[in-house]
Amino acid sequence: MAKRHYIPITADVPGAASQGNCALIRKVIRTALAAQGVTAACEVDVLLTGDAGIHEINRDMRNVDRPTDVLSFPEFEFHPGEVPGEEDADPGTGLVPLGDMVISMERVAAQAKEYGHSKRRELCYLVVHSVLHLLGYDHLDEGPMKREMRAREEAILEELGISREA
């Protein structure tokens, strides 16, 4: 039997943790992990919040005094393409604690409108983006690292059947 990932999802804004959103987020995380070659059972904690909530977390954790769309807090410092193994698992749970992701559902709606696609597509994109951050990808420059991350995002979204128009 395949090991399953543990993906607890909480929300501090009404309606964000709907059954549909939670199922979609879990599917996207599992697909992204599989696409990256992760075979160890992992834990990814997800918080769905609003602009005020993510602004507070961004300020407290990163000293950035503004809201953003998604925050990722990796447990490990992986390099792009590196994946966790069983040796990274918590002995108590048997799961690799990859880290936390925080998503502003207000940003999901605003960016979906801005980019002309669905909230579903924007949510999927932000979840994939965050998983890649948890696995060591970054986009601090406009160079090869950013291009590699964008290529991985597009490949995973394509695997999920999520197009830019979706």
ABEGO torsion letter per residue (X at the ends): XBBBBBBBBBBABBGAABAAAAAAAAAAAAAAAAAAGBABBBBBBBBBBBAAAAAAAAAAAAGBBBBBABBBBBABBBBBGBBBBAAABBAAAGBBBAEBBBBBAAAAAAAAAAAGBBAAAAAAAAAAAAAAAAAGBBAABABAAAAAAAAAAAAAAAAAGBBAAX
